[in-house]
Amino acid sequence: MLILFDNETPAPLRRFLKGHVVVEAIERGWDRLVNGELIAAAEAAGFELMLTTDKNMRYQQNLTGRRIAFIVIGNQQWPILRRYVERVVAAVDAATPGSFAEVDIPYR
């Protein structure tokens, strides 16, 4: 699966997504795009899934009819997130075109 990491998604997470191709938004020069523009660019480039930490995305963007799947990670602090990586991996493996999932990560 071709996965786009939004700007705040922790880069170390990519090594746990074996079998997937991960690209960070900044690698494409997309770090200055706002959400609607970023989603459009990602779909146009053939990305299948976007990992983000933007908990408001579902309320700010119309995600209906999208081809790209979205996963929102509930905590971007790597020291905490790394203890729950299996939750993110499971959500990625379960994602289907146009799906939306939130991965709850405690703050402690």
Phi and psi in degrees as a GROMACS rama.xvg file:
@    title "Ramachandran Plot"
@    xaxis  label "Phi"
@    yaxis  label "Psi"
@TYPE xy
-91.6594  115.592  LEU-2
-116.278  134.389  ILE-3
-105.615  126.24  LEU-4
-90.216  120.783  PHE-5
-65.5016  170.332  ASP-6
-55.9081  -36.1444  ASN-7
-96.4327  0.96478  GLU-8
-70.5194  126.626  THR-9
-62.2909  122.991  PRO-10
-57.7713  -36.5896  ALA-11
-60.1354  -20.4432  PRO-12
-60.8933  -29.3492  LEU-13
-59.1672  -33.0983  ARG-14
-69.8024  -14.3867  ARG-15
-91.2143  -7.8581  PHE-16
-98.6062  58.9426  LEU-17
-62.7581  141.954  LYS-18
85.4311  -0.940343  GLY-19
-118.821  154.713  HIS-20
-101.082  121.22  VAL-21
-112.857  131.834  VAL-22
-128.894  134.391  VAL-23
-87.9665  144.159  GLU-24
-53.3589  -38.918  ALA-25
-64.6568  -29.9395  ILE-26
-65.2119  -26.7535  GLU-27
-94.7204  -2.03219  ARG-28
77.2499  20.3865  GLY-29
-97.9259  9.2881  TRP-30
-67.8256  -15.418  ASP-31
-100.725  -2.03445  ARG-32
-75.9543  140.633  LEU-33
-80.3417  166.83  VAL-34
-50.4558  -49.517  ASN-35
-61.3163  -41.8271  GLY-36
-67.9059  -39.9073  GLU-37
-64.6777  -43.4123  LEU-38
-62.6021  -45.2006  ILE-39
-61.9115  -43.3209  ALA-40
-64.6022  -41.3539  ALA-41
-64.0378  -44.8104  ALA-42
-63.9301  -43.0315  GLU-43
-63.0784  -31.1136  ALA-44
-86.5427  -1.21154  ALA-45
88.9437  13.7512  GLY-46
-66.2566  142.881  PHE-47
-101.069  -20.9606  GLU-48
-150.799  143.31  LEU-49
-121.602  124.298  MET-50
-98.446  128.915  LEU-51
-142.903  164.605  THR-52
-111.463  6.35049  THR-53
-78.5347  96.9855  ASP-54
-69.2296  -14.5211  LYS-55
-95.1795  -0.631871  ASN-56
-54.1314  -44.5959  MET-57
-63.5718  -24.9872  ARG-58
-92.3435  -23.7984  TYR-59
-92.3595  -23.667  GLN-60
-123.027  147.063  GLN-61
-84.1938  107.689  ASN-62
-94.6965  -2.67104  LEU-63
-65.6489  134.492  THR-64
78.3495  8.22897  GLY-65
-76.4465  147.972  ARG-66
-86.6866  -25.7133  ARG-67
-85.6813  142.173  ILE-68
-89.3801  154.805  ALA-69
-127.246  136.577  PHE-70
-129.419  125.029  ILE-71
-102.457  124.159  VAL-72
-92.7159  127.297  ILE-73
-74.1003  -10.6192  GLY-74
-152.897  124.36  ASN-75
-96.0582  1.15703  GLN-76
-76.3258  108.436  GLN-77
-55.0833  -42.0847  TRP-78
-57.2722  -30.7029  PRO-79
-87.5647  -48.131  ILE-80
-56.9112  -38.3943  LEU-81
-60.5152  -23.4289  ARG-82
-76.3445  -12.433  ARG-83
-123.345  21.9214  TYR-84
-56.4777  -35.1699  VAL-85
-60.9561  -30.2093  GLU-86
-65.944  -41.9139  ARG-87
-67.594  -45.1731  VAL-88
-59.432  -43.4701  VAL-89
-62.2615  -41.0207  ALA-90
-65.5161  -41.1097  ALA-91
-62.669  -46.0646  VAL-92
-64.4572  -27.2037  ASP-93
-90.0624  -10.0864  ALA-94
-65.6017  142.359  ALA-95
-128.777  160.965  THR-96
-52.2788  127.924  PRO-97
81.542  0.104967  GLY-98
-78.4466  162.038  SER-99
-136.453  130.929  PHE-100
-142.079  147.119  ALA-101
-114.726  133.612  GLU-102
-105.67  111.861  VAL-103
-76.2024  123.702  ASP-104
-126.162  124.21  ILE-105
-61.4472  162.832  PRO-106
-94.3255  5.27468  TYR-107
